[in-house]
Amino acid sequence: MSVVRIASSFSSSASASTSTTTAFFRAYRPPRYFQRSYVPSVRPSFFTQPVRLRHVRAAATTPSLAAAAPRRHASNGGGFDPQRGAAGGGPPRGPGVWAPKTRIAFGVVFVGALIYSMATEDVQNLDGLSLAEQDKLTKRESGVTSTSPMRLRMEKFIHEQQKEIVASLEEVDGKFFQTDTWERPHGGGGITCVLQDGNVFEKAGVNTSVVYGTLPRAAIAKMRVNHKALDPDVESLEFFAAGLSLVLHPWNPMAPTVHLNYRYFETCDPRDNNTHAWWFGGGCDLTPSYLFDEDAIHFHKTIKETCDRHDRAYYPRFKKWCDDYFNNKHRSESRGIGGIFFDDLDETEKDQEQLFAFVQDCLRAFIPQYRPIIERRKDMPYTEEEKNWQQIRRGRYVEFNLVHDRGTSFGLNTPGSRVESILMSLPLTARWQYMHEPERGSREERLLNVLKTPQEWV
């Protein structure tokens, strides 16, 4: 048993029997090294009933009881005399005072029994802890292993990937990310890494976030549409959400913007912290201002190969989901040229370990998926007119994020959320030009045609 758990048991038991322990040490006057300002009062397991030690002192000081008790002295074989000391020898002592050796012997036995009881009893120190407090205790005591709850494994994985992605992007740009670590008042927090005014990226953000909170009954009812495992008869559920989000906006209009997000969501009953429902979601998509077919093919081919290793039905299914989701409905055009997108993947899809492995592979595929593209485009020449077109396309990007994106909406409507981290996806600059139309036969017009009719790239 860990020291932390023993200490917790120690503290929880102390209030129940403080008066008993205090009475004991007053009656038996232990040596100095047993006297403490705070002494635990856990009853040893071999006492079947609480020990009322004050009665012992009463027995030694009440005249009628003292008179009834026979005294034995050294002349009649020795023995214990509470007024003369052990074996009747030595100078007389006051009533209720035991010999030093007797006090030491009894104290050693008592303290030994106390420690044994503390080490062998069942400790229920997790009772009453919130999910966030329980996870914090688990990570501190035993760390995160392959047998840890999925929420802790996902949290550890996204932090590892964040470091790898940031290091790779710093190699591309030549400048370093600013890193902010933040915490939420009721559990969770995150790490926000942002690079602004870099050599390659006008703005780049790589963010991890962990959120603990409570779902009211109305929210649970909505979620049950996709997750029947949720109990409809509870007033509230605790939830856990963890994810990695990434958005890169390059300076060069020939280099595409890219977005990525992979996440895990779990609900727990606050009465016992048992998991009720869980699911994975995520995806990645490319948003060019100027379309290069080879870039689109490489991006889609890389993620298709990743999907095929897990299920050959994944790529066509999730590619269409992406085209449908990342759509500016008010403009009747897609945000970009797509990728994959999925949500609510739970036990009805595959088991938890299989889905976790799929999400891990998708996230690990990002660097080989995007870095070759940015390396090809970051130093290409461009004109002022091409830069203006990039700014107009970024305006469309902002429209989608603030009007349609569920992740942005969820974050902004979660109490205690960090707004700066949520809005890191927005570009540093954008442009809205009234009634802008590209020239016929131009590269800009070709992009719009592709955005209005999604293509099959692989």
Buried (B, 14 or more C-beta within 10 A) or exposed (E): EEEEBBBBBBEBBBEEBBEBBBBBBEBBBBEEEBEEEEBBBBBBEEEEEEBEBBEBBEBBBEEEEBEEEEBBEEEEEEEBBBBBBBBBEEEEBEEBBBBEEBBBEBBEEBBEBBBEBBEEBEBEBBEEEBBBBBBBBBBEEEEBEEEBBBBBBBBBBBBBBBEBBBEBBBEBBEBEBEEBEEEBEBBBBBBBBBBBEBEBBBBBBBBBBBBBBBBEEEBBEEBBEEBEBBEEEBEBBBBBBBBBBBBBBBBBBBBBBBBBBBBBBBBBBBEEBEBBBBBBBBBBBBBBBBBBEEBBEBBBBBBBBBBEEBBEEBBBBBBBBBBEBBBBEEBEBBBBBBBBBBBBBBEEBBEBEEBBEBBBBBBBBBBEBBBBBBEBBBEEEBEEEBBBBBBBBBBBBBBBBBEBBEBBBBBEEBEEBBEEBBBBBBBEEBBEEEEEEBEEEEBBEEBBEBBEEBBEBB
